[in-house]
Amino acid sequence: MPLETATPTVACLVPAAGASRRMGHPKPLLPYGGSTFLDRVLDLYRRQGCAPLVVILSEAFTGPLPPDAVPVINPAPERGMLSSLQEGLAALPRSCRGFFIHPVDHPAVASATLEALLTAWADHPESAVKPVYQGRGGHPLLLGTDWIPRLLEAPAEATLRRILEAHPRSLLRLEVEDSGVLVNVNCPDDYRRLTGSGPES
């Protein structure tokens, strides 16, 4: 059942249901900046006043969650990230005006980037706003609720990227000065480049 809130909100969906096989350690719980990937991502959105903070997890996840996180289980995360988003959308309140999509393995995004996305989206609330750094698109994305049916009705083999590219007139590419939008931590080498140490440290 969708959550109910009194005022229109901008929510955040955090896909975090991947098996982390290449990393060999649950990505949400990886240490980063005195915290964890998941706590770092959620804190970015707390500071922007976003709610609810929906975290999509696998049934195997046993780590701690902060009290303001809304956990949603993806029973078959091997279907891909789109399946996690489809599960998470059911937890959005009817009053929601828009929602971020921020994969948990993108922990290095700057708070100023979220502010820039929100500012751009306020003028184009029907759009999806995608951050771009030096010509390359990254995460997080900020979408208006017009996108919800497109995501829910997409076939199982679809990807988020293909869905966005299929609606170019509703996609706003926003140049940002934040290389963190491109930082995707998939394996121990990625983690070492980000932190200077291995995932077990």
C-alpha positions in Angstrom: 0.0 0.0 0.0 1.3 3.5 -0.8 2.3 5.6 2.2 0.2 8.7 2.9 1.7 12.1 3.7 -0.1 15.5 4.2 1.9 17.5 1.7 3.4 16.9 -1.8 6.8 15.3 -1.5 9.9 14.4 -3.4 10.9 10.8 -2.5 14.0 8.8 -3.0 14.3 5.2 -4.3 17.6 3.5 -3.4 18.0 0.2 -5.4 20.2 -2.0 -3.1 19.1 -5.5 -3.9 22.0 -6.7 -6.0 24.0 -9.8 -4.9 27.3 -7.9 -4.8 29.0 -11.0 -6.2 31.9 -9.1 -7.8 32.4 -7.0 -4.7 32.3 -10.0 -2.4 30.7 -7.8 0.3 27.2 -6.3 0.6 27.5 -2.9 -1.1 25.0 -1.1 1.2 27.3 -1.9 4.2 30.6 -0.9 2.6 32.5 1.7 4.7 32.7 5.1 3.2 33.5 8.5 4.8 33.0 7.3 8.4 29.7 5.8 7.5 28.4 3.2 5.0 27.3 3.5 1.3 23.7 3.3 2.3 23.9 5.7 5.2 25.8 8.2 3.1 23.2 8.0 0.3 20.3 8.4 2.7 21.9 11.3 4.5 22.1 13.2 1.2 18.3 13.1 0.8 17.6 13.8 4.5 19.4 17.1 4.1 17.2 17.9 1.1 14.0 17.1 3.0 13.1 14.2 0.8 10.6 11.6 2.0 10.0 8.7 2.1 13.5 7.2 1.7 12.7 3.8 0.1 15.4 1.2 0.1 14.9 -1.8 -2.1 16.7 -4.9 -0.7 17.0 -8.6 -1.4 15.6 -11.1 1.0 19.1 -12.1 1.9 20.0 -8.6 3.4 20.5 -8.8 7.2 22.2 -5.5 7.9 20.9 -2.6 10.0 18.7 0.1 8.6 18.1 3.6 9.9 14.7 4.1 11.4 13.6 6.5 8.7 14.3 4.1 5.8 11.3 2.3 4.3 12.5 -1.2 3.4 11.0 -2.9 0.3 12.0 -6.5 -0.6 12.6 -7.4 -4.2 11.9 -11.2 -4.2 13.8 -11.7 -7.4 16.5 -9.1 -7.8 18.2 -11.2 -10.5 15.7 -9.6 -12.8 17.7 -6.4 -12.7 17.5 -2.9 -11.3 14.3 -2.1 -13.1 12.5 -4.8 -11.1 13.7 -3.2 -7.9 12.4 0.2 -9.0 9.0 -1.4 -9.9 8.8 -2.9 -6.4 9.8 0.4 -4.8 7.3 2.6 -6.7 4.5 0.9 -4.8 5.8 2.5 -1.5 5.5 6.0 -2.8 2.8 8.2 -1.3 0.0 9.4 -3.5 1.0 13.0 -2.7 4.5 12.4 -4.2 5.3 14.9 -6.9 8.6 13.4 -7.9 11.3 10.9 -6.9 15.0 10.4 -7.1 16.6 7.1 -8.2 19.9 6.7 -6.5 21.6 3.3 -6.8 23.4 2.4 -3.5 26.7 1.8 -5.4 27.0 5.5 -6.3 28.0 6.9 -2.9 30.2 9.8 -4.0 27.6 12.3 -5.3 27.8 15.8 -3.9 24.9 17.4 -2.1 25.1 20.4 -4.4 24.2 18.1 -7.3 20.9 17.2 -5.7 20.2 20.9 -5.2 20.9 21.5 -8.9 18.7 18.7 -10.0 15.8 19.9 -7.8 16.1 23.4 -9.1 16.1 22.3 -12.8 13.2 19.9 -12.1 11.1 22.5 -10.5 10.8 24.2 -13.9 10.1 20.9 -15.7 8.2 18.7 -13.2 7.0 16.4 -16.0 10.6 15.6 -17.0 13.4 13.3 -15.9 16.5 15.2 -15.0 19.8 13.3 -15.6 23.1 14.7 -14.3 25.9 14.9 -16.9 29.6 15.3 -16.2 31.9 16.1 -19.1 29.4 14.7 -21.5 28.7 11.5 -19.7 25.4 10.8 -18.0 25.3 9.5 -14.4 23.2 9.1 -11.3 21.1 10.1 -9.5 18.0 10.8 -11.6 15.1 12.9 -10.6 11.8 12.0 -12.3 8.2 13.4 -12.2 5.4 11.1 -11.4 4.4 11.1 -15.1 7.2 8.5 -15.4 5.7 6.0 -13.0 3.4 4.3 -15.6 6.3 4.1 -18.0 8.4 2.3 -15.5 5.7 0.0 -14.2 4.5 -1.0 -17.7 8.0 -1.6 -19.1 8.8 -5.2 -20.1 11.1 -7.4 -18.0 13.9 -7.1 -20.5 13.8 -3.3 -20.5 16.5 -1.1 -18.8 16.1 2.3 -17.2 18.4 3.7 -19.7 16.4 2.4 -22.6 13.2 3.7 -21.1 14.7 7.2 -20.7 16.0 7.2 -24.3 12.6 6.2 -25.6 11.2 9.6 -24.3 13.9 12.1 -25.4 11.5 15.1 -25.2 10.9 14.3 -21.5 14.6 13.9 -20.6 16.6 16.9 -19.4 20.3 16.4 -19.3 21.9 18.8 -16.7 25.6 19.5 -16.8 27.1 19.4 -13.3 30.5 19.9 -11.8 30.5 16.6 -9.9 32.5 13.6 -11.1 30.8 11.6 -8.3 27.8 11.2 -10.6 29.9 8.8 -12.6 31.4 6.8 -9.7 29.8 3.3 -9.8 31.4 0.9 -7.4 31.0 -2.7 -8.7 34.2 -4.5 -7.7 37.1 -4.3 -5.2 39.2 -2.3 -7.7 36.4 0.3 -8.0 36.3 0.5 -4.2 40.1 1.0 -3.9 40.0 3.8 -6.4 37.3 5.5 -4.4 38.7 5.0 -0.9 42.4 4.0 -1.3 41.8 0.7 0.6 40.2 -2.6 0.1 36.6 -3.5 1.0 37.6 -5.5 4.1 39.5 -2.6 5.6 
